Amino acid sequence: MTLSGSSGLPRTWLLGAPEVVLGMAEEAPVYRELANRLASSGFRTLALALAGGKDVDVAAGVPSPPGASPVLLVTFRESVRSDAASTLDYFRQQGVQIKIFSGDDPRTVGLLAGRLGLAGLPACDATNLPEAPEALASCVQDNAVFGRVGPQQKKELVQALQRKGHTVAMTGDGVNDIPALKIADLGIAMDSAAPATKAVARMVLLDGRFSRLPGIVAEGRRAINNMERVSMLFLSKTAYATVLALACGILLQPYPFLPRQLSAVDGLTIGLPAFFLALLPSSRRYLPGFLGRSLSFAVPAGIITATAILGVNTYASLSGGYSLLTIRSATTIALTIIGSWILAVTARPLNAAKVLVLAGSYAGMAAVMGLGFLRDFFLLEWPPPDLLLVSVLTALVAVAAVELLGRRVAFGRHGADVTFASGRPAGSVEAS
């Protein structure tokens, strides 16, 4: 702010970091020593000075002119959010690295970081950070707390983490966080953030509660993990239906199922279970490669299922003496057994809710074969003992193959490397 003094010369009020604002004034050493003591005690400290002259222009990191006269020191006591420590503990347990980028004095930031469970990690002075990209990337990789970080430096630190292969999520609420929030993989703004900050963020915490983040992570994991699980069910059905259609067309054989029979099996082993599985919570960490994992299980599982069905169908056709209805009943029983095991494999790890879903699916299949009016509706009958034995044994061999496949394809067991950067040390007063 520039005013005209009694002499008519412009005078400027300067407010900012003590080491920048105090400059070379005669009283500066006394104020600077007091500011250092306050910063070391955990107080956020700013200096107010009055400068004269026509060309006062103090940029970030550039000392004020020698004529600036210190007036007073302004201090703020940071109040760490009550939920900050537990929220950061959650992310650490999930393998997420925590980084704090603050514009405050490194000593103040270091003390506040200690209250958040980051004790023992030194706070780096960003004014001494290397400019070389590789050196900067190594520095941000090896340290967790940074003070005196300018807006452009926050952006460069996020970029350095990304160059190291990290996925970066960042929170902030000041305009100085905007460059970093824009390039972060996920920018999160608080409700108290400046309008421009909220405009560039991909997510805004409307109630400003830091503790909402674990729930957001859990919801995202539920959606993508359950989508992956359900996709494996539907893709395996697509795979075996395609193989069966091609094989029957080439071999000029009748299709092994009637539409109503296939609808019953699909509904009980895929459709209804998938509906409930998609709604269940899932906290497994996401691993990139969704499509590859889904296809690496679904396509082989579909081929295994189709091979088993064609085996039963071929045996019954070559043996002779079986009606088309009997053959289709045998293949339907085999498909039911295999499909139920594909469902069990994709539902893992099991819990009470998933066991209940599986139990309901098996109960429905038992009702279709056990109740006469349902058998009549779906045009099913119990095959002769020899054909039933072949159908069950072939299905069990396919089940063993699906089980081995499921153990080999370890989908969703590891998490992506995520770095959580914050433009402030999770306090109620902005540290920027």
C-alpha positions as CSV (number, residue, x, y, z in Angstrom):
1,M,0.0,0.0,0.0
2,T,1.5,3.4,-1.0
3,L,0.7,6.7,0.8
4,S,2.1,10.2,0.6
5,G,4.0,11.4,3.6
6,S,4.2,15.0,5.0
7,S,7.1,15.7,2.6
8,G,5.0,14.8,-0.4
9,L,7.2,11.7,-1.2
10,P,5.4,8.4,-1.6
11,R,5.7,6.0,1.3
12,T,4.9,2.2,1.1
13,W,3.8,-0.2,3.8
14,L,5.5,-3.6,3.4
15,L,4.1,-6.8,5.0
16,G,5.7,-10.2,4.5
17,A,8.4,-12.6,5.6
18,P,10.8,-10.8,8.0
19,E,14.0,-11.8,6.1
20,V,12.5,-10.2,3.0
21,V,10.7,-7.1,4.4
22,L,13.2,-6.0,7.0
23,G,16.0,-5.6,4.5
24,M,19.1,-3.7,5.6
25,A,17.4,-1.2,8.1
26,E,19.4,-0.3,11.1
27,E,16.9,-1.9,13.5
28,A,16.6,-5.0,11.3
29,P,18.9,-7.3,13.3
30,V,16.9,-6.8,16.5
31,Y,13.6,-7.5,14.7
32,R,15.1,-10.4,12.8
33,E,16.4,-12.1,16.0
34,L,13.0,-11.7,17.6
35,A,11.3,-13.1,14.5
36,N,13.6,-16.0,14.5
37,R,12.7,-16.8,18.2
38,L,9.0,-16.6,17.4
39,A,9.3,-18.8,14.3
40,S,11.3,-21.4,16.3
41,S,8.5,-21.4,18.9
42,G,6.0,-22.4,16.2
43,F,4.5,-18.9,15.6
44,R,3.8,-17.8,12.1
45,T,5.6,-14.4,11.9
46,L,5.3,-11.5,9.5
47,A,7.0,-8.2,9.5
48,L,5.5,-4.8,8.9
49,A,7.8,-2.0,7.6
50,L,7.4,1.4,6.2
51,A,9.6,2.4,3.2
52,G,10.0,5.7,1.4
53,G,11.0,6.6,-2.1
54,K,9.4,6.5,-5.5
55,D,10.7,3.1,-6.7
56,V,9.8,0.6,-4.0
57,D,9.2,-2.8,-5.6
58,V,9.7,-5.8,-3.4
59,A,9.3,-9.1,-5.2
60,A,9.3,-12.5,-3.6
61,G,12.7,-13.3,-2.2
62,V,14.1,-9.8,-3.0
63,P,15.2,-7.8,0.2
64,S,13.4,-4.5,0.8
65,P,15.3,-1.2,0.2
66,P,17.7,0.0,2.9
67,G,15.3,2.8,3.8
68,A,12.5,0.5,5.0
69,S,11.8,1.1,8.7
70,P,10.5,-1.8,10.8
71,V,7.3,-1.0,12.6
72,L,6.1,-4.2,14.2
73,L,6.0,-8.0,14.0
74,V,2.7,-9.8,13.4
75,T,2.4,-13.4,14.8
76,F,-0.2,-16.1,14.4
77,R,-0.6,-19.2,16.4
78,E,-1.4,-22.2,14.2
79,S,-4.3,-24.4,15.4
80,V,-3.8,-27.8,13.9
81,R,-7.1,-29.4,12.9
82,S,-8.2,-32.1,15.4
83,D,-8.7,-34.6,12.6
84,A,-5.5,-33.9,10.7
85,A,-3.2,-36.3,12.5
86,S,-5.6,-39.3,12.2
87,T,-6.3,-38.5,8.6
88,L,-2.6,-38.4,7.7
89,D,-2.1,-41.6,9.7
90,Y,-4.7,-43.3,7.5
91,F,-2.8,-42.2,4.4
92,R,0.5,-43.4,5.7
93,Q,-1.0,-46.8,6.5
94,Q,-2.2,-46.9,2.9
95,G,1.3,-46.4,1.7
96,V,0.8,-42.7,0.7
97,Q,3.7,-40.4,1.1
98,I,3.0,-37.1,2.8
99,K,4.6,-33.9,1.7
100,I,4.1,-30.4,3.1
101,F,4.9,-27.3,1.0
102,S,4.5,-24.1,2.9
103,G,5.5,-20.5,2.4
104,D,6.2,-20.1,6.1
105,D,9.5,-20.2,7.9
106,P,11.0,-23.7,7.8
107,R,11.3,-23.8,11.6
108,T,7.6,-23.0,12.1
109,V,6.6,-25.6,9.5
110,G,8.8,-28.2,11.0
111,L,7.3,-27.8,14.4
112,L,3.7,-28.0,13.0
113,A,4.7,-31.1,11.0
114,G,5.9,-32.7,14.2
115,R,2.4,-32.3,15.7
116,L,1.0,-34.2,12.6
117,G,3.3,-37.2,13.2
118,L,6.1,-36.1,10.9
119,A,8.6,-35.5,13.7
120,G,12.2,-36.3,12.8
121,L,11.8,-35.1,9.3
122,P,13.8,-31.9,8.7
123,A,12.0,-28.9,7.2
124,C,13.9,-27.8,4.0
125,D,14.4,-24.2,3.2
126,A,13.0,-23.9,-0.4
127,T,15.2,-20.8,-1.0
128,N,18.1,-23.2,-1.1
129,L,16.5,-25.9,-3.4
130,P,18.6,-26.9,-6.5
131,E,17.4,-25.7,-9.8
132,A,18.5,-28.7,-11.8
133,P,15.4,-31.0,-12.5
134,E,17.1,-34.2,-11.4
135,A,18.6,-32.7,-8.3
136,L,15.2,-31.1,-7.4
137,A,13.4,-34.5,-7.9
138,S,15.9,-36.3,-5.6
139,C,15.5,-33.6,-3.0
140,V,11.7,-33.7,-2.9
141,Q,11.8,-37.5,-3.0
142,D,14.1,-37.6,0.2
143,N,12.4,-34.9,2.2
144,A,8.8,-34.4,3.4
145,V,8.6,-30.8,4.8
146,F,9.5,-27.7,2.9
147,G,9.3,-24.0,4.1
148,R,9.5,-20.7,2.3
149,V,8.1,-22.3,-0.9
150,G,6.9,-19.9,-3.5
151,P,4.0,-20.5,-5.9
152,Q,6.2,-21.4,-8.8
153,Q,8.3,-23.7,-6.6
154,K,5.2,-25.6,-5.5
155,K,4.4,-26.3,-9.1
156,E,8.0,-27.4,-9.7
157,L,8.0,-29.7,-6.7
158,V,4.8,-31.3,-7.8
159,Q,6.3,-31.8,-11.3
160,A,9.4,-33.3,-9.7
161,L,7.3,-35.9,-7.9
162,Q,5.5,-36.7,-11.1
163,R,8.8,-37.2,-12.9
164,K,9.7,-39.7,-10.2
165,G,6.6,-41.7,-11.1
166,H,4.3,-40.6,-8.3
167,T,0.6,-39.9,-8.6
168,V,0.2,-36.6,-6.8
169,A,-2.9,-35.3,-4.9
170,M,-2.6,-31.8,-3.5
171,T,-4.7,-29.7,-1.1
172,G,-4.6,-26.0,-0.8
173,D,-6.7,-22.9,-0.3
174,G,-4.5,-19.9,-1.3
175,V,-4.0,-18.3,-4.7
176,N,-0.3,-19.3,-4.3
177,D,-1.4,-22.9,-4.6
178,I,-3.1,-22.4,-7.9
179,P,-0.1,-23.4,-10.2
180,A,0.5,-26.6,-8.3
181,L,-3.2,-27.5,-8.0
182,K,-3.6,-27.2,-11.8
183,I,-0.9,-29.7,-12.7
184,A,-1.4,-32.1,-9.8
185,D,-3.2,-35.4,-10.7
186,L,-5.9,-34.5,-8.2
187,G,-6.3,-30.9,-6.9
188,I,-8.4,-30.5,-3.8
189,A,-9.5,-27.1,-2.5
190,M,-11.1,-26.3,0.9
191,D,-14.4,-24.5,1.1
192,S,-12.6,-21.4,2.5
193,A,-10.3,-21.3,-0.5
194,A,-10.1,-18.3,-2.9
195,P,-12.6,-18.5,-5.8
196,A,-9.7,-18.8,-8.3
197,T,-8.3,-21.7,-6.3
198,K,-11.7,-23.6,-6.2
199,A,-12.1,-22.9,-9.9
200,V,-8.9,-24.9,-10.8
201,A,-9.3,-27.7,-8.3
202,R,-11.0,-30.9,-9.4
203,M,-12.6,-31.4,-6.0
204,V,-13.8,-29.0,-3.3
205,L,-14.4,-30.0,0.3
206,L,-17.6,-28.0,0.9
207,D,-17.5,-28.4,4.7
208,G,-13.7,-27.9,4.8
209,R,-13.3,-31.1,6.9
210,F,-9.9,-32.8,6.2
211,S,-11.3,-36.0,7.6
212,R,-13.5,-36.4,4.5
213,L,-10.6,-37.5,2.4
214,P,-10.4,-41.2,3.7
215,G,-14.1,-41.6,2.8
216,I,-13.6,-40.1,-0.6
217,V,-10.8,-42.6,-1.2
218,A,-12.9,-45.5,0.0
219,E,-15.8,-44.5,-2.3
220,G,-13.4,-44.3,-5.3
221,R,-12.0,-47.7,-4.4
222,R,-15.4,-49.2,-4.0
223,A,-16.5,-48.0,-7.5
224,I,-13.5,-49.0,-9.4
225,N,-12.8,-52.3,-7.6
226,N,-16.4,-53.4,-7.9
227,M,-16.5,-52.4,-11.6
228,E,-13.4,-54.5,-12.2
229,R,-15.0,-57.4,-10.3
230,V,-18.3,-57.2,-12.2
231,S,-16.5,-56.7,-15.6
232,M,-14.8,-60.0,-15.1
233,L,-18.1,-61.8,-14.7
234,F,-19.7,-60.3,-17.8
235,L,-16.6,-60.6,-19.9
236,S,-16.2,-64.2,-19.0
237,K,-19.8,-64.8,-20.2
238,T,-19.1,-62.9,-23.4
239,A,-16.0,-65.0,-24.0
240,Y,-17.6,-68.4,-23.6
241,A,-20.8,-67.4,-25.5
242,T,-18.6,-66.2,-28.4
243,V,-16.5,-69.4,-28.4
244,L,-19.7,-71.6,-28.2
245,A,-21.4,-69.7,-31.0
246,L,-18.3,-70.0,-33.3
247,A,-17.8,-73.7,-32.5
248,C,-21.4,-74.7,-33.0
249,G,-21.5,-72.8,-36.3
250,I,-18.3,-74.5,-37.5
251,L,-19.3,-78.0,-36.3
252,L,-22.9,-77.5,-37.4
253,Q,-24.1,-78.6,-33.9
254,P,-27.2,-77.3,-32.1
255,Y,-26.4,-74.6,-29.6
256,P,-26.0,-76.3,-26.1
257,F,-28.7,-74.1,-24.4
258,L,-32.1,-72.7,-25.0
259,P,-32.3,-68.9,-24.5
260,R,-34.4,-69.4,-21.4
261,Q,-31.9,-71.8,-19.9
262,L,-29.0,-69.5,-20.6
263,S,-31.0,-66.6,-19.1
264,A,-31.5,-68.6,-15.9
265,V,-27.9,-69.5,-15.5
266,D,-26.7,-66.0,-16.4
267,G,-29.2,-64.4,-14.0
268,L,-28.2,-66.5,-11.1
269,T,-24.4,-66.5,-11.6
270,I,-23.9,-63.1,-13.1
271,G,-26.8,-60.7,-13.3
272,L,-28.3,-60.7,-9.8
273,P,-24.9,-61.3,-7.9
274,A,-23.2,-58.5,-9.9
275,F,-26.0,-56.1,-8.8
276,F,-25.3,-56.7,-5.1
277,L,-21.5,-57.0,-5.5
278,A,-21.4,-53.6,-7.1
279,L,-23.0,-52.0,-4.0
280,L,-20.7,-53.6,-1.4
281,P,-17.7,-51.6,0.0
282,S,-14.3,-52.5,-1.2
283,S,-11.1,-51.0,0.3
284,R,-8.5,-52.7,-1.8
285,R,-6.0,-50.3,-3.3
286,Y,-6.3,-49.7,-7.0
287,L,-3.6,-51.0,-9.3
288,P,-3.3,-49.5,-12.9
289,G,-4.1,-52.0,-15.6
290,F,-7.8,-52.5,-15.2
291,L,-8.5,-53.8,-18.7
292,G,-5.5,-56.0,-18.9
293,R,-6.4,-57.7,-15.6
294,S,-10.0,-58.1,-16.5
295,L,-9.2,-59.7,-19.9
296,S,-6.4,-61.9,-18.5
297,F,-9.0,-63.6,-16.3
298,A,-12.2,-63.4,-18.3
299,V,-10.9,-64.6,-21.6
300,P,-9.2,-67.8,-20.3
301,A,-12.1,-68.4,-17.9
302,G,-14.5,-68.2,-20.9
303,I,-12.4,-70.5,-23.0
304,I,-12.2,-73.0,-20.1
305,T,-16.0,-72.9,-19.7
306,A,-16.7,-73.2,-23.4
307,T,-14.3,-76.2,-23.7
308,A,-16.1,-78.0,-20.8
309,I,-19.5,-77.4,-22.3
310,L,-18.4,-78.5,-25.7
311,G,-16.9,-81.6,-24.1
312,V,-20.2,-82.6,-22.4
313,N,-22.1,-81.8,-25.6
314,T,-19.8,-83.8,-27.8
315,Y,-19.8,-86.8,-25.4
316,A,-23.6,-86.9,-25.3
317,S,-23.9,-86.5,-29.1
318,L,-21.4,-89.3,-29.8
319,S,-22.8,-91.6,-27.2
320,G,-26.3,-91.5,-28.8
321,G,-29.6,-92.3,-27.2
322,Y,-30.0,-88.9,-25.5
323,S,-32.6,-86.4,-26.6
324,L,-31.7,-82.8,-27.3
325,L,-33.6,-81.8,-24.2
326,T,-31.5,-84.2,-22.0
327,I,-28.2,-83.0,-23.6
328,R,-29.1,-79.3,-23.0
329,S,-30.0,-80.1,-19.4
330,A,-26.6,-81.7,-18.9
331,T,-24.7,-78.8,-20.4
332,T,-26.9,-76.4,-18.3
333,I,-25.9,-78.2,-15.1
334,A,-22.2,-78.0,-16.1
335,L,-22.4,-74.3,-16.9
336,T,-24.1,-73.7,-13.6
337,I,-21.3,-75.3,-11.6
338,I,-18.6,-73.5,-13.5
339,G,-20.4,-70.2,-13.5
340,S,-20.9,-70.4,-9.8
341,W,-17.2,-70.9,-9.2
342,I,-16.2,-68.0,-11.5
343,L,-18.5,-65.9,-9.3
344,A,-16.8,-67.2,-6.1
345,V,-13.4,-66.4,-7.5
346,T,-14.2,-62.9,-8.6
347,A,-16.0,-62.1,-5.3
348,R,-12.8,-62.7,-3.2
349,P,-11.8,-61.8,-0.6
350,L,-15.0,-63.1,0.9
351,N,-16.8,-61.5,3.8
352,A,-20.2,-62.0,5.4
353,A,-22.1,-59.9,2.8
354,K,-20.4,-61.7,-0.1
355,V,-21.0,-65.1,1.4
356,L,-24.7,-64.2,1.7
357,V,-24.7,-63.1,-2.0
358,L,-23.1,-66.4,-3.0
359,A,-25.5,-68.4,-0.8
360,G,-28.5,-66.7,-2.5
361,S,-27.1,-67.5,-5.9
362,Y,-26.6,-71.2,-5.1
363,A,-30.0,-71.4,-3.5
364,G,-31.6,-70.0,-6.7
365,M,-29.8,-72.6,-8.8
366,A,-30.9,-75.4,-6.5
367,A,-34.5,-74.2,-6.7
368,V,-34.4,-74.2,-10.5
369,M,-33.3,-77.8,-10.6
370,G,-35.1,-79.0,-7.5
371,L,-38.6,-77.6,-8.1
372,G,-40.7,-79.3,-10.8
373,F,-42.6,-76.2,-12.0
374,L,-39.3,-74.3,-12.5
375,R,-37.7,-77.3,-14.3
376,D,-40.8,-77.4,-16.6
377,F,-40.7,-73.6,-17.3
378,F,-36.9,-73.7,-18.2
379,L,-37.3,-77.0,-20.1
380,L,-34.9,-78.9,-17.9
381,E,-34.8,-82.4,-16.7
382,W,-32.4,-84.6,-14.7
383,P,-30.0,-86.4,-17.0
384,P,-29.4,-90.1,-16.7
385,P,-26.8,-91.1,-14.1
386,D,-24.0,-91.7,-16.6
387,L,-24.5,-88.4,-18.4
388,L,-25.0,-86.5,-15.1
389,L,-21.7,-88.0,-13.8
390,V,-19.8,-86.9,-17.0
391,S,-21.4,-83.4,-16.7
392,V,-20.4,-83.0,-13.1
393,L,-16.9,-84.4,-13.5
394,T,-16.2,-82.2,-16.5
395,A,-17.5,-79.2,-14.6
396,L,-15.2,-80.0,-11.7
397,V,-12.2,-80.2,-13.9
398,A,-13.1,-76.8,-15.3
399,V,-13.6,-75.5,-11.8
400,A,-10.1,-76.6,-10.9
401,A,-8.7,-74.8,-13.9
402,V,-10.6,-71.6,-13.1
403,E,-9.3,-71.8,-9.5
404,L,-5.7,-72.0,-10.7
405,L,-6.4,-69.1,-13.1
406,G,-7.8,-67.0,-10.3
407,R,-4.8,-67.6,-8.2
408,R,-2.4,-66.7,-11.0
409,V,-4.2,-63.5,-11.9
410,A,-3.8,-61.5,-8.7
411,F,-6.0,-58.5,-9.6
412,G,-6.1,-55.5,-7.3
413,R,-3.7,-56.8,-4.7
414,H,-1.3,-53.9,-4.8
415,G,-1.7,-50.1,-4.8
416,A,-0.4,-47.4,-7.0
417,D,2.3,-45.1,-5.7
418,V,0.5,-42.0,-4.5
419,T,2.0,-38.8,-3.0
420,F,-0.2,-36.5,-1.0
421,A,1.1,-32.9,-1.0
422,S,-0.4,-30.1,1.0
423,G,0.1,-26.4,0.5
424,R,-0.5,-25.9,4.2
425,P,0.3,-28.0,7.3
426,A,-3.4,-28.9,7.9
427,G,-4.0,-26.0,10.3
428,S,-6.9,-23.6,10.7
429,V,-4.6,-20.7,9.6
430,E,-3.2,-20.8,6.1
431,A,0.5,-21.4,6.1
432,S,1.5,-20.1,2.7
